[in-house]
Amino acid sequence: MGIVKISDATHDNLRIAGAALSRSINAQAEHWMRVGMLAELHPELDHRAICQLLVRAELAGGMDIAAAVVDAASARPASPRAGRH
């Protein structure tokens, strides 16, 4: 576990969203980070699809970031510049 510095405004937003959704501030921040990470790895997915992916991952034992990165990389066509130096 580590420390992540965030702005006071973001902390306030986390507190409000966490309270509204019955999550701790840390749990809300982690949720937003997972959603953001998946949005970057899978830009073709909308919010609903990302939430469904999170639920399926939880049912399967949790999110594995290493597997998510590998799966996302293998699903995309290779960059035309791949392998060039």
N, CA, C and O of each residue as an XYZ file, in Angstrom:
340
protein
N       0.848     -1.171      0.000
C       0.000      0.000      0.000
C       0.889      1.229      0.000
O       1.981      1.212      0.568
N       0.435      2.269     -0.621
C       1.204      3.492     -0.699
C       0.333      4.698     -0.440
O      -0.860      4.585     -0.157
N       0.951      5.840     -0.543
C       0.244      7.099     -0.339
C       0.137      7.797     -1.683
O       1.114      7.896     -2.424
N      -1.046      8.272     -1.985
C      -1.287      9.030     -3.208
C      -1.731     10.428     -2.792
O      -2.690     10.581     -2.036
N      -1.035     11.441     -3.286
C      -1.415     12.817     -2.961
C      -2.457     13.275     -3.965
O      -2.291     13.120     -5.175
N      -3.531     13.840     -3.438
C      -4.601     14.376     -4.280
C      -4.939     15.779     -3.792
O      -4.609     16.156     -2.668
N      -5.586     16.525     -4.631
C      -5.964     17.887     -4.265
C      -7.087     17.860     -3.227
O      -7.795     16.864     -3.074
N      -7.227     18.968     -2.530
C      -8.312     19.091     -1.546
C      -9.675     18.968     -2.228
O     -10.597     18.367     -1.675
N      -9.800     19.535     -3.425
C     -11.077     19.468     -4.146
C     -11.425     18.026     -4.508
O     -12.576     17.612     -4.371
N     -10.433     17.258     -4.969
C     -10.683     15.852     -5.304
C     -11.052     15.073     -4.044
O     -11.938     14.219     -4.075
N     -10.375     15.368     -2.946
C     -10.694     14.698     -1.678
C     -12.135     14.991     -1.265
O     -12.854     14.093     -0.826
N     -12.555     16.248     -1.405
C     -13.941     16.608     -1.081
C     -14.922     15.860     -1.974
O     -15.955     15.382     -1.503
N     -14.597     15.756     -3.280
C     -15.465     15.025     -4.206
C     -15.535     13.545     -3.836
O     -16.600     12.932     -3.909
N     -14.400     12.975     -3.438
C     -14.379     11.571     -3.004
C     -15.241     11.368     -1.773
O     -15.977     10.386     -1.679
N     -15.151     12.298     -0.829
C     -15.927     12.190      0.401
C     -17.423     12.228      0.101
O     -18.193     11.427      0.632
N     -17.825     13.161     -0.751
C     -19.247     13.294     -1.096
C     -19.738     12.064     -1.861
O     -20.772     11.492     -1.514
N     -19.005     11.654     -2.898
C     -19.419     10.487     -3.693
C     -19.398      9.224     -2.840
O     -20.301      8.394     -2.939
N     -18.376      9.075     -2.004
C     -18.295      7.898     -1.138
C     -19.459      7.823     -0.177
O     -20.034      6.752      0.018
N     -19.817      8.948      0.430
C     -20.950      8.967      1.356
C     -22.253      8.633      0.620
O     -23.082      7.881      1.133
N     -22.429      9.188     -0.567
C     -23.643      8.939     -1.342
C     -23.770      7.481     -1.758
O     -24.878      6.958     -1.874
N     -22.630      6.823     -1.982
C     -22.641      5.441     -2.465
C     -22.249      4.432     -1.394
O     -21.961      3.275     -1.698
N     -22.239      4.880     -0.130
C     -21.917      4.009      1.012
C     -20.540      3.364      0.876
O     -20.363      2.178      1.155
N     -19.568      4.168      0.442
C     -18.186      3.705      0.322
C     -17.297      4.622      1.154
O     -17.613      5.795      1.357
N     -16.189      4.076      1.631
C     -15.203      4.927      2.287
C     -14.542      5.806      1.229
O     -14.675      5.560      0.030
N     -13.832      6.828      1.685
C     -13.111      7.685      0.744
C     -12.115      6.852     -0.058
O     -12.001      7.018     -1.272
N     -11.396      5.957      0.619
C     -10.425      5.112     -0.089
C     -11.102      4.181     -1.079
O     -10.607      3.991     -2.190
N     -12.240      3.593     -0.684
C     -12.950      2.688     -1.589
C     -13.466      3.443     -2.812
O     -13.443      2.910     -3.922
N     -13.932      4.680     -2.619
C     -14.411      5.477     -3.749
C     -13.258      5.823     -4.680
O     -13.399      5.743     -5.901
N     -12.115      6.209     -4.111
C     -10.944      6.530     -4.936
C     -10.504      5.303     -5.724
O     -10.192      5.406     -6.910
N     -10.479      4.144     -5.072
C     -10.077      2.918     -5.761
C     -11.052      2.594     -6.886
O     -10.632      2.176     -7.965
N     -12.339      2.780     -6.649
C     -13.347      2.535     -7.691
C     -13.085      3.439     -8.895
O     -13.053      2.971    -10.033
N     -12.899      4.734     -8.641
C     -12.648      5.653     -9.748
C     -11.360      5.302    -10.480
O     -11.288      5.441    -11.701
N     -10.349      4.852     -9.758
C      -9.090      4.472    -10.414
C      -9.278      3.236    -11.282
O      -8.741      3.175    -12.387
N     -10.031      2.252    -10.802
C     -10.281      1.047    -11.621
C     -11.057      1.405    -12.870
O     -10.721      0.953    -13.965
N     -12.104      2.222    -12.715
C     -12.906      2.621    -13.876
C     -12.033      3.382    -14.875
O     -12.107      3.129    -16.077
N     -11.220      4.297    -14.393
C     -10.335      5.062    -15.273
C      -9.306      4.184    -15.967
O      -9.042      4.345    -17.158
N      -8.725      3.248    -15.209
C      -7.736      2.333    -15.778
C      -8.369      1.518    -16.898
O      -7.793      1.379    -17.976
N      -9.561      0.980    -16.637
C     -10.229      0.172    -17.650
C     -10.659      1.007    -18.848
O     -10.640      0.520    -19.979
N     -11.049      2.261    -18.615
C     -11.409      3.147    -19.730
C     -10.196      3.401    -20.628
O     -10.331      3.494    -21.848
N      -9.013      3.512    -20.022
C      -7.806      3.707    -20.828
C      -7.397      2.433    -21.551
O      -6.947      2.491    -22.695
N      -7.545      1.278    -20.898
C      -7.182      0.009    -21.518
C      -8.181     -0.421    -22.582
O      -7.819     -1.097    -23.544
N      -9.436     -0.029    -22.408
C     -10.519     -0.435    -23.317
C     -11.344      0.790    -23.733
O     -12.487      0.933    -23.299
N     -10.786      1.669    -24.561
C     -11.509      2.890    -24.931
C     -12.812      2.614    -25.692
O     -13.651      3.503    -25.829
N     -12.975      1.410    -26.175
C     -14.205      1.068    -26.901
C     -15.381      0.801    -25.961
O     -16.524      0.730    -26.413
N     -15.117      0.651    -24.660
C     -16.177      0.343    -23.693
C     -16.771      1.614    -23.107
O     -16.051      2.573    -22.832
N     -18.092      1.620    -22.914
C     -18.726      2.724    -22.213
C     -18.775      2.400    -20.713
O     -18.355      1.324    -20.290
N     -19.287      3.330    -19.927
C     -19.301      3.160    -18.473
C     -20.066      1.905    -18.062
O     -19.623      1.171    -17.178
N     -21.192      1.658    -18.685
C     -22.001      0.473    -18.353
C     -21.205     -0.804    -18.585
O     -21.221     -1.707    -17.747
N     -20.514     -0.885    -19.709
C     -19.722     -2.076    -20.025
C     -18.554     -2.232    -19.052
O     -18.212     -3.350    -18.666
N     -17.945     -1.116    -18.656
C     -16.856     -1.186    -17.679
C     -17.376     -1.701    -16.343
O     -16.725     -2.532    -15.710
N     -18.534     -1.226    -15.907
C     -19.121     -1.710    -14.650
C     -19.437     -3.198    -14.740
O     -19.216     -3.935    -13.779
N     -19.945     -3.643    -15.870
C     -20.208     -5.070    -16.052
C     -18.915     -5.873    -16.005
O     -18.880     -6.960    -15.430
N     -17.858     -5.347    -16.603
C     -16.559     -6.002    -16.572
C     -16.057     -6.120    -15.127
O     -15.513     -7.155    -14.741
N     -16.240     -5.062    -14.331
C     -15.835     -5.096    -12.922
C     -16.620     -6.140    -12.135
O     -16.054     -6.841    -11.296
N     -17.915     -6.245    -12.401
C     -18.730     -7.244    -11.705
C     -18.282     -8.650    -12.094
O     -18.141     -9.515    -11.229
N     -18.058     -8.886    -13.383
C     -17.579    -10.207    -13.822
C     -16.223    -10.528    -13.207
O     -15.983    -11.662    -12.793
N     -15.337     -9.541    -13.144
C     -14.017     -9.753    -12.548
C     -14.155    -10.104    -11.067
O     -13.456    -10.988    -10.571
N     -15.045     -9.424    -10.369
C     -15.252     -9.712     -8.941
C     -15.794    -11.126     -8.748
O     -15.358    -11.837     -7.842
N     -16.725    -11.531     -9.579
C     -17.277    -12.884     -9.487
C     -16.220    -13.948     -9.775
O     -16.300    -15.072     -9.280
N     -15.226    -13.572    -10.589
C     -14.152    -14.509    -10.946
C     -12.982    -14.445     -9.969
O     -11.972    -15.119    -10.176
N     -13.099    -13.652     -8.917
C     -12.051    -13.608     -7.909
C     -11.308    -12.298     -7.801
O     -10.380    -12.191     -6.999
N     -11.682    -11.291     -8.582
C     -11.054     -9.980     -8.470
C     -10.326     -9.577     -9.728
O     -10.068    -10.399    -10.606
N      -9.997     -8.298     -9.805
C      -9.335     -7.730    -10.969
C      -7.840     -8.002    -10.898
O      -7.201     -7.749     -9.877
N      -7.290     -8.518    -11.985
C      -5.859     -8.767    -12.099
C      -5.310     -7.786    -13.127
O      -5.491     -7.982    -14.329
N      -4.640     -6.728    -12.664
C      -4.181     -5.670    -13.565
C      -3.213     -6.203    -14.614
O      -3.264     -5.781    -15.769
N      -2.334     -7.122    -14.230
C      -1.374     -7.664    -15.195
C      -2.112     -8.371    -16.325
O      -1.774     -8.187    -17.495
N      -3.109     -9.172    -15.992
C      -3.880     -9.876    -17.017
C      -4.682     -8.889    -17.860
O      -4.815     -9.077    -19.069
N      -5.221     -7.836    -17.235
C      -6.003     -6.846    -17.975
C      -5.133     -6.131    -18.996
O      -5.580     -5.871    -20.112
N      -3.907     -5.813    -18.634
C      -2.999     -5.134    -19.558
C      -2.629     -6.062    -20.708
O      -2.625     -5.646    -21.866
N      -2.318     -7.317    -20.392
C      -1.955     -8.286    -21.430
C      -3.141     -8.528    -22.352
O      -2.975     -8.559    -23.572
N      -4.340     -8.702    -21.790
C      -5.535     -8.923    -22.605
C      -5.796     -7.732    -23.523
O      -6.115     -7.910    -24.699
N      -5.661     -6.517    -22.990
C      -5.903     -5.322    -23.798
C      -4.871     -5.213    -24.917
O      -5.214     -4.864    -26.046
N      -3.618     -5.509    -24.610
C      -2.560     -5.415    -25.618
C      -2.753     -6.450    -26.720
O      -2.538     -6.149    -27.894
N      -3.153     -7.652    -26.361
C      -3.324     -8.700    -27.365
C      -4.578     -8.495    -28.205
O      -4.682     -9.047    -29.300
N      -5.531     -7.710    -27.710
C      -6.769     -7.473    -28.439
C      -6.627     -6.375    -29.481
O      -7.475     -6.248    -30.365
N      -5.566     -5.577    -29.389
C      -5.375     -4.469    -30.311
C      -4.426     -4.864    -31.432
O      -3.497     -5.643    -31.217
N      -4.654     -4.331    -32.622
C      -3.702     -4.592    -33.701
C      -2.351     -3.976    -33.357
O      -2.276     -2.964    -32.660
N      -1.303     -4.589    -33.847
C       0.047     -4.088    -33.584
C       0.219     -2.719    -34.211
O      -0.295     -2.447    -35.296
N       0.947     -1.863    -33.517
C       1.251     -0.540    -34.024
C       2.161     -0.667    -35.239
O       3.033     -1.535    -35.259
N       1.980      0.175    -36.253
C       2.854      0.101    -37.421
C       4.305      0.370    -37.062
O       5.206     -0.019    -37.805
N       4.547      1.028    -35.937
C       5.912      1.335    -35.516
C       6.464      0.275    -34.582
O       7.611      0.389    -34.149
N       5.688     -0.754    -34.255
C       6.160     -1.788    -33.326
C       7.385     -2.469    -33.896
O       7.437     -2.798    -35.081
N       8.357     -2.674    -33.050
C       9.548     -3.372    -33.450
C      10.623     -2.506    -34.077
O      11.743     -2.972    -34.292
N      10.304     -1.251    -34.375
C      11.299     -0.350    -34.943
C      12.132      0.264    -33.834
O      11.649      0.447    -32.717
N      13.365      0.580    -34.134
C      14.250      1.207    -33.155
C      14.670      2.569    -33.600
O      15.419      3.245    -32.896
